[in-house]
Amino acid sequence: MSTSTLDNLLKLVGTPRDGALLRFSLGNEYLKAGEAALAAAQFHAAVEKDPKFSAAWKLLGKSLAEAGQAGEALAAYREGIAVAEARGDLQAAKEMKVFVRRLERESPPPPPAD
């Protein structure tokens, strides 16, 4: 991770330039650094600021999966698929569907309800 890039982006948090794209960029920097949990927090902020940001939903799912939160990752991907399809962003939806299938295969089934 480029510390100067991350530092420069972090300086913009809380300023008028703090928006979905800034949080998406921060999330990307954290993902590059292997900081999946920190990345997920930034992608969460990005989709809160712009719920129709397909790429942020996709990377939110990825970062959650890398952080070991498969259930949350599946939920993020599913929301992202709905957003992407509504926007006509079919490639992003297709990619997220692939990630959902992979996660479903890798994740153990939930325990039976009592």
Secondary structure as a PSIPRED ss2 file (coil, helix, strand):
# PSIPRED VFORMAT (PSIPRED V4.0)

   1 M C   1.000  0.000  0.000
   2 S C   1.000  0.000  0.000
   3 T H   0.000  1.000  0.000
   4 S H   0.000  1.000  0.000
   5 T H   0.000  1.000  0.000
   6 L H   0.000  1.000  0.000
   7 D H   0.000  1.000  0.000
   8 N H   0.000  1.000  0.000
   9 L H   0.000  1.000  0.000
  10 L H   0.000  1.000  0.000
  11 K H   0.000  1.000  0.000
  12 L H   0.000  1.000  0.000
  13 V C   1.000  0.000  0.000
  14 G C   1.000  0.000  0.000
  15 T C   1.000  0.000  0.000
  16 P C   1.000  0.000  0.000
  17 R C   1.000  0.000  0.000
  18 D C   1.000  0.000  0.000
  19 G C   1.000  0.000  0.000
  20 A H   0.000  1.000  0.000
  21 L H   0.000  1.000  0.000
  22 L H   0.000  1.000  0.000
  23 R H   0.000  1.000  0.000
  24 F H   0.000  1.000  0.000
  25 S H   0.000  1.000  0.000
  26 L H   0.000  1.000  0.000
  27 G H   0.000  1.000  0.000
  28 N H   0.000  1.000  0.000
  29 E H   0.000  1.000  0.000
  30 Y H   0.000  1.000  0.000
  31 L H   0.000  1.000  0.000
  32 K H   0.000  1.000  0.000
  33 A C   1.000  0.000  0.000
  34 G C   1.000  0.000  0.000
  35 E C   1.000  0.000  0.000
  36 A H   0.000  1.000  0.000
  37 A H   0.000  1.000  0.000
  38 L H   0.000  1.000  0.000
  39 A H   0.000  1.000  0.000
  40 A H   0.000  1.000  0.000
  41 A H   0.000  1.000  0.000
  42 Q H   0.000  1.000  0.000
  43 F H   0.000  1.000  0.000
  44 H H   0.000  1.000  0.000
  45 A H   0.000  1.000  0.000
  46 A H   0.000  1.000  0.000
  47 V H   0.000  1.000  0.000
  48 E H   0.000  1.000  0.000
  49 K H   0.000  1.000  0.000
  50 D C   1.000  0.000  0.000
  51 P C   1.000  0.000  0.000
  52 K C   1.000  0.000  0.000
  53 F C   1.000  0.000  0.000
  54 S H   0.000  1.000  0.000
  55 A H   0.000  1.000  0.000
  56 A H   0.000  1.000  0.000
  57 W H   0.000  1.000  0.000
  58 K H   0.000  1.000  0.000
  59 L H   0.000  1.000  0.000
  60 L H   0.000  1.000  0.000
  61 G H   0.000  1.000  0.000
  62 K H   0.000  1.000  0.000
  63 S H   0.000  1.000  0.000
  64 L H   0.000  1.000  0.000
  65 A H   0.000  1.000  0.000
  66 E H   0.000  1.000  0.000
  67 A C   1.000  0.000  0.000
  68 G C   1.000  0.000  0.000
  69 Q C   1.000  0.000  0.000
  70 A H   0.000  1.000  0.000
  71 G H   0.000  1.000  0.000
  72 E H   0.000  1.000  0.000
  73 A H   0.000  1.000  0.000
  74 L H   0.000  1.000  0.000
  75 A H   0.000  1.000  0.000
  76 A H   0.000  1.000  0.000
  77 Y H   0.000  1.000  0.000
  78 R H   0.000  1.000  0.000
  79 E H   0.000  1.000  0.000
  80 G H   0.000  1.000  0.000
  81 I H   0.000  1.000  0.000
  82 A H   0.000  1.000  0.000
  83 V H   0.000  1.000  0.000
  84 A H   0.000  1.000  0.000
  85 E H   0.000  1.000  0.000
  86 A H   0.000  1.000  0.000
  87 R H   0.000  1.000  0.000
  88 G C   1.000  0.000  0.000
  89 D C   1.000  0.000  0.000
  90 L H   0.000  1.000  0.000
  91 Q H   0.000  1.000  0.000
  92 A H   0.000  1.000  0.000
  93 A H   0.000  1.000  0.000
  94 K H   0.000  1.000  0.000
  95 E H   0.000  1.000  0.000
  96 M H   0.000  1.000  0.000
  97 K H   0.000  1.000  0.000
  98 V H   0.000  1.000  0.000
  99 F H   0.000  1.000  0.000
 100 V H   0.000  1.000  0.000
 101 R H   0.000  1.000  0.000
 102 R H   0.000  1.000  0.000
 103 L H   0.000  1.000  0.000
 104 E H   0.000  1.000  0.000
 105 R H   0.000  1.000  0.000
 106 E H   0.000  1.000  0.000
 107 S C   1.000  0.000  0.000
 108 P C   1.000  0.000  0.000
 109 P C   1.000  0.000  0.000
 110 P C   1.000  0.000  0.000
 111 P C   1.000  0.000  0.000
 112 P C   1.000  0.000  0.000
 113 A C   1.000  0.000  0.000
 114 D C   1.000  0.000  0.000
